[in-house]
Amino acid sequence: MKKILWTSALLLVAALTGFAGAGSLPRTDVNPALLYWQAFNLFPRLTEAEAEAFLTEPPSLPQGEGERIAAQYDNAFRLIRRAVLMRVSCDWGTDLADGPRALIANVARLRHTVQAAQARAHYALEAGRPRDAAEDLVATLVLGRHSGARRTLVATMVGIGTEEAVVAFVAANFDRFSPESLRLLVQQCDAAPPRPTVRQAMETERVVFWAWLIARLEDIQAACPDDTSKGLAGVRELFRSAVGDGDRMVDDLIEDCGHTTTGLVTSLRQLGGFYDQVSKIAGSTPPALEDETAAMQERVASHPNHLPQMFIPDVGGARKSEIRAATHAVMLRAAVALRLEGQAGFQKVRDPFGTGPFTLRPVTSRSGQASFELESELGRSWTNLALSFKGSSDTAGRP
């Protein structure tokens, strides 16, 4: 009787959860952040010597030793790859109501993932497994896109840096990827979540930092309307815990604002105009970016107190990094089109900041290694925008 009841209970659980046995389809409704946190906990504990040799670019371990350490990451990357298949949004559990103290994705673990993916891809390519390399790399790129899901500036820039690292690795090892693996890489990049933007991040920063801090200061002001010393003690504690600036900076700020909480609130509210200008720069086109950034820097430097220096980030530099990453991502697509379809395919991929395809130049290094370089028209005025791909451009269209 007990066995019958137990079997019935299992069948009921199966019906409620949708479990259909070993042949059921994999879930696609798991929060990717949950998979990433599990993966981070599965990272192996490398010795200092192993980490230095394995996690550098390129890694310096012999093939056999490198493959041994790479295999220790298999379970972690199985979860990171699985996150690519999820069809629900990534929620890191961040509560923006916590303001500057809101938790974001573990930046150290994200960077570790990039390093491990590059090392694993290196040894997979050496062993003739380009598909494995491509799957690890594109899964890491998707993780970078997901890292900016809460759209803070730090998380957005980490995501952009992650994507840049993946694209740079593929370009530096381009000739070692098979056509099939390159096709897979492009297809999965197309299906990846959209890249969080600097403008979106600054809209969040405006709420999470500026508006949140004004609200907290108003709380202090309401609690201590006549007690200046107690109120300023609360201000100091707030800035130290939430903003992280040193005592000297906070003391200078309090002095700038007349040693009153009211003065601080008034000065903070005046930053609204700065955020309006920041939002404009965050979506600026390349021709206007330099002038708009210079104007902002001059406005910050000439302001009568330290608040803009504390709260207004280098959004011009962030926007420039974003444009560079977007351009390099399209360059990768153009290089893959050249490899798979020849010049006809290459001509279809347009320079996002030009009037046609990218400029293609064959390059030969001093060692005799052939490669080709793609350059955007934007590169005429910006530096570090061209991207070199290892391998000869005349092999285009060949398997």
Buried (B, 14 or more C-beta within 10 A) or exposed (E): EEEEEEEEEEEEEEEEEEEEEEEEEEEEEBBBBBBBBBBBEBBBEBEEEBBEBBBEEBBEBEEEBBBBBBEBBEEBBEBBBBBBBBEEEBEBEBEEEEBBEBEBBBEEBBBBBBBBBBBBBBBBBBBEBBBBBBBBBBBBBBBBBBBBBBBBBBBBBBBBBBBBBBBBBBBBBBBBBBBEBBBBBBEBBEEBBEBBBBBBBBBBBBEBBBBBBBEBBBEBBEEBEEEEEEBBEBBBEBBBEBBEBEEEBBBBBBEBBEBBBBBBBEBBEBBEEBBEBBBBBBBBEBEEBBEBBEEBBEBBEEBEBBBBBBBBBBBBEBBBBBBBBBBBBBBBBBBBBBBBBBBEBBBEBEBBBBEEBBBBEEBEEEEEEBBBBBBBBBBEEBEEBBBBBBBBBEBBBEE
